[in-house]
Amino acid sequence: MKNERDLGIITNCCSSPSQYVHSETDKHSNDRMDQLPIAIIGAGPIGLAAAAHLVDRGQNFILLEAGSGVGHHVLEWGHVRLFSPWQYNIDKVAKKLLKNSGWNEPPKDVLPIGKELVENYLEPLAKLPAIEKNLHLHSKVVSISKKGLDKMKNLAREESSFMIYVEQQGITKRIEARAVIDATGTWSQPNPVNADNIWTSEERKLNEQIYYGIPDIKGSHRERYEGKRVAVVGGGHSAINTILELSLLGDNVEISWIMRKKRVEDAYGGEEKDALKGRGELGSRIHQLVDGGFVKVLTPFTIRQLNSNENGIDLIGEYEGNEFTLSGIDEIITNTGSRPDFSFLREIRLSVDAATESVEALSPLIDPNLHSCGTVRPHGEEILRQPEKNFYIVGMKSYGRAPTFLMATGYEQIRSIVSYLSGDIEASKRVELELPETGVCSINLVSDTSNCCCN
């Protein structure tokens, strides 16, 4: 993989650098456009799957990753076990390329932890020569535009290439591309504790006592929570994972579970009815902990304000319709979902749903105001198409704030989009994915829009 020093001239990243360096004298022609790379932003599972499919299709591409390695965000929850087994976590084309290199596929029915997903799948995939030569780490995309055009200009817009502004070592470079696949996810944009979803100065001041994500109780975070009174905020699988991790401390921790759901039973999911055994078992295990009195459940509890004093943190809000304060909390763990970052896409014309912040055409399939967290129908290029031709948002980011994404869904998105960009329109329209049912799908659950599923 390219190291940070190698990225000093980022425009030299591909096979023919002079093709990609911005020049005011460049002419827009179909032949030249075809020679430009397809840019993938984000080297997580979905971004690397896109690279694999582009390799398989013989397409030129560049893969840009802001972190120091592939699966950078996955490693932040590397100790957490996925509820989907390996068979749903490996892209089919990526598997084919890996097997051709002598890679040994993990057992299909085993549930990996995040670290194993990176080490046993993403890193070997990234090291394939056809991908590695086009992968650039420490490369943060700060803006994307159409070449020579601002957002308001229409003339020859569809025929214009994309200009990608990439920051590395304090220097901003420009990459020209014929298409862009945004696979940056949402992990780096957590939602706040506040039920109104607004960041407050009080919450920011408590940064050292609030953890956003699933702490590593078995490892580096054990001492942080031993002997503490901990509030876990959120009603999805991430919150369940957090509580199950905390339960390893036994009686040496006091857990308050805060949700906005009307009933705690709504958090258990399909349990034994879930076609994904690991996902169903999460619900069953937390069900047992709650019934055993190990966890104090407060639901529905909407948090309005946080106050810090000598006795700890006060969580002030409304519980069961009445004003309520949960006092004396030492630590807060927040699993309230995340949101997409559109800040670097200000010059790109987007079609984004006003409620979910997902790709607009996708919203009716995933909006928790319309249905529960059942299986989302497979979808591809046509659903994900943006007003800006050849620009796509994929993976978790395509779901916006909706929490029902599965990696297998992202792989189907990629298969369809890459087929389309490669000129295989027929393949782009096919559906080649069957997803496991959750066992809890229903319609019009408008009473509860809290986090109902996990990423």
N, C-alpha and C positions, 0 to 999 in steps of 0.2 A: 504494500500500500504506500501511497505517497506520504512522506512525512511533511512536517510543517515547512521545512526549508525548501522542499521541492515545489511548494505552492507559491513561491515568490512571484512566478510569472504564470498566473492561472490560465492565461489565454493559450499557453502551450500544452494544454491538457489533452488534446486529442491528436489524431494522426496527422493532420495537416493544419498547423496553427494559423497560418495566414488566412484561412477561410473564415475564422471565427473572430478575429480582431476587428472591432468597429472601425470603419473608415467612411468618411463623409462622401467619398467618391464611389462607394459601392452602388451597384445598380440592382434593383429588385427584379429578378428573373426566376422563372420556375426551376430552371436547371440549377441555379445557385441555391435556391431555397432547399431543394432536395439534398444538397450536399451538407447543409447545416445539421448539427446534432439535435436530438431530442433531449431536453434537459429534465432530469429527475431531481427533485429537491427532497432530501431526507433519505438516509440509508438505514431505515428500519426494515421490518419484515415486508412491508408493501413496496417501499422504494426499491429494495433489492430484488423483489419479484419482478418489478417493472424492468430492471436491468436484465434479468434472466430472459424475459420474454423478448426484449429487444435484441439480445444476442442471438436467440433462437431464430428470429426473423431476419437477421443480418442487417439490422438498422444501426446507424451511428448514434451514439448517445454520450452524455456526460452525467455523472452522479455526484451531487454536491451534498456534503454532510457538515453541519456546523460543529458537531462534537469531535472528540478525539478518536473515536472508533465507531464501527457500525453497531447498530442496536444501542446507541448511547442512552436513550431514554429507557429502554427495556432493562438495562443494567441497574437503573435506579430502583426498580422493583425486582431485582434479580433473585431475591430470596423467596419470592412468592410463587406458589405452584399454580399453574394455569388450570382451569376446569375443563379445557378441551385437550384431548390426547394428541399425540404427534400426528396422527392421520389427518387432522384438521388444521395443523399448523405449518405444513410444508406445501409450498406451491408445486404443482405437478411438473411444470417446465423446469423449475429450479431443481427439482429432484432428478429429472432426467440428465441435466447438465452435471450435477454432482456425481451421479452414479457413473457417468462416462469418465469421471476423473478418479474413480476408485473409492469414493466415499461410502461409508457404511451407514445405512439408514437406521435411525433409532427405532425401537419397537413401537409399532403403530398404536397400541393401546395404553402406553405409558403416559402419565401426565408430567410434563417437564416443569421445572422452575424456570424463571426468566433467564437466569444465568446460563442454564443448559441450552435454552433456545438460542442464545447468542453464540455460545462456544461450540455447540454441536451442529448448528445449522447456518446461522447468519455469517459467522466468520469464515467457515469453509467456502460458502458461496461467494463471499467478497474476495476471496483469494484466488478464485478462478481467473486465469490470465486475461480472458476476454472482458471480465468485469473490473478486475483490479487496475488495469491500465487507464480506465476512465473514471475511477473513484477518487474524489478529492475530499480529504478531511480538513477540519479547522476552517471550513469555508461557509460562512454565514451569508445567506441571501438576504439583502436588506431592501431590495426593491426590484420590481419587474415592470417593464413598460413595452409598448410597441415601438419599434425603431423609428425615431424621428417624428413620433406622433404623441400628442397628449391624449388624455382620456376622451376629450370632446371631439377629436378629429375623426371624420368618417372616410375621407378620400383614400382609396386603396388600402383600407385598414386590414381586410382579410388577407391581402397579398403580402402584408408587411411581416417581417420576422419579429421575434421577441428579443429585447435587450434585458439581460439579467445582471444586476449589480451585486457583486459578491465581495464581501469584506474578509480580508485575511491579513493577519499581522499588521493591522491598522491601515492597510492600503485597500482601496476599492478598485476592483477590476470589473470589466464588462465582458460578458459572454453573449454571443448571438446564437439564437436557437430557432428552429422552425416550429417546435411545439414544446409545451411545458406540462409536466405531471407533478403536481404539488402533493407530496406524501409526507408533510411535516407533522401530521397528527395534532393532538391537543394537550399532550401530557404536560408541557411546560407552562400551560395556562390554567392552573387550578382555580376553581370557584372559591369565594370566601365563606366564612362561617355564617355571616349575616344572611338571614332568610330572604331579605330583599335582594340578595346577590350583589351588594354594593361593598366595595372595599372602603373601610373607614380607617382613620388615623389610629383609633384605639386598637384595632386588630393588627395593624402594621407594627405598633409599638410592642405587641406581645409576640413578635415573631419567634423569639427564642423558646416560647412555651407552646407554640402551635406547630404541629407537623402536618404537612399536606402530602398525603399518600399513605403507604402501608409500612410502618417502621419494621426494622429487622430485630425483632425481640430475641431471637436465638443468638444474635451476634452483637453488632456494634451499639444497638439501642437498648439493650437489656437493662443496664444500670439507670438509664433515664426514666424508666417506668416502674422499677421495683419500689414497692412501698408507697406508691402514689395513688391519688384519686384522679382518674382519667375519664374525660368525656370524649366519646366517639360520636362524630356527627356525620350522618348519612344513612341511607336505607338500602343501598345496593350491595353487590357482591364484594366490592372493595371494603366497605365497612364491615361486612361479615368476616372477610379475611383478616382484617385488623383485630377484631374481637377474638377470633380463634387464635391468633398469634398471642394476644395479651393473656389469654386463658392459660398459656404455658407457664405463667408466673404463679398460678394457683391462687391461694388466699393472700398472696403478697401484692395484690393490686385490687383496687376498687373501680369497677367499670360502670359508667352511666352511658346508655345508648340512646342518642337523641335522633329522632326522625320526625318527618312531617306526615308520614302515613297515618291513616285513621286507625289502623290496627297493626300490631307487630306481625300478625300472621301473614300480612301482605308481603313481608320481606322474605318469607321462606321459599317462595317460588314453587315449582312443581314437585320438589323433593323426589320421591320414588317414580313419579310420572315423567320426569325429565329424561329426554333421550340421551343427553350428555350426563353420564353417571357422575362425573366429578362435580358438575354444577348442581345436580340434585343433592349430592351429599353435603355440599356447603349449607344448603337450606336445612337439611336434617340435623346437622351438627349444631347449628346455631339455635335451632328449635329446642334441642336437648339442653343447651346451656341456659336458655331463658327459662324453660320449665323447671330447671334445677335451682333457680334463684341466684345463679352466679353473676348474672347481668341485671342491672337495674334499668328497665326500659321506660323512657319518657316519650310518649307519642300520642297524639300529635303535639310537638313542641316546636314553635317557630322562634328562633333567636333574633332579637332586635338589637341587642347591645352587649358589649363585653366591658367589664370593669375589673381592674386589678387593685388588690389591697393586701394587707399583711396576712390575711387568711387564704389568699390564693386568688383565683379568677371567679368572678360572678358572671353567670350566663343569664341575661335578663330577657324575658320575652313573654310568650303566651303559651300556656300548657292546658290542654283540654278546654280551651275557650276562656281561661282566666289568666290574669296577670300572674307571673311566676318568676322566681329567681332560683337558679341552681347555684348554690354558694360553695366556696372552698375547693374549687377544682385546681389541681396542680398542673395538669397537662391537657391539651386539647389535640385530638387527632381528627383531621378533617378529610372526609371522603364524600364530598358534595359534588363530584363531577368536575368537568373542565370545559373550556370553551376554545374555539378556534382563533387563531391570530390572523387577521386580515390586514394588519398594518403595512406589510410590505407589498400589498396588492392594490394600493390606492389608485394606481394608474391602469388597472385591468378592469374591464367591464365584467361584472359578476352578477349571477342570478342566485341570490341567497334568500332562504326563507326568513321572514321577519321574526318568527317565534323560535324555531329550532336552530337557526343559523347554519342549517345544512344546505347542501345543494337543493335548490328550490323544488325541482321536479321529484326529488327523493323524499321530501318531507312527508307527503301523505302516507308513505310506507312505514315511517319510523316515529312519527309524532306521538308521544305518550298521552297527549290530550285526546287522541282518536282511538288508540288501542293500547293494550298492555304490551309487555316485552316478549311477545311471541316471535317466532321465526320471521325474519324479513325476507320478502321475495327477492330472489337473485335479480340483479340488474346490471346493466352495462353502459357502454359508451353513449347510447342515445339518451338515457336518463341523466347521465353525468355531464352531458354537453353544456358548455357555457356560452354566453353571447360572444365571447372572444374566441374565435375559431382556433382550434387546436390547443386550447388551455383546459386542463382538467384538474379538479380537486378530488383526491381519492383517499381510501382508507378511513381512519377514524375522523379525520377532518371533514370528509364528505358528509358525515353524520352530524356535524356541528356540535350542539350540546346534548343531543340524544345519546343515551348510554348503551345501546344495544349492539354495538359493532362486534363482529367476529372476524378473525384474520381470513378465514376461508372466503368470506364475502368480499374482502379486499382483493384477494387473488382473482376472483371472478371478474371484478371491476377491471383489473389490469389486463387480463386475457382479452377482454372485449376491446378495450381502448387501444392496446398495442396492435390488435388485429386491424382495427380501423385505420390507425396511422400508417400501417404497412400496406394499406390498399385492399385488404381482405374484408370487404364489407359484409359478405355472407357470414363469415365466422364471427364478426363483431355482433351480429344480431342473434346468434345462438345462445342458449342457456345451457351451461355445462356444470351446474352445481346443484347439489341437494344438501340442505342444511337440517340438522337435528332439531326436533321440536322441543320447546321448553316445558310443555305440559300445562301452561297457564294462559294461553292466548285467549283474549276476549275483546269485545268491542265497547267503545264509548266509556272508558273508565276516566271520566272527566273530573272526578273528585280528587284525584291524587296525581300530581305531576312531578313528584320527587324522584330521585334516582332509583330506577326500578331494575336496572340490570347493570352488568359489568362490561368493561371494554372487551 
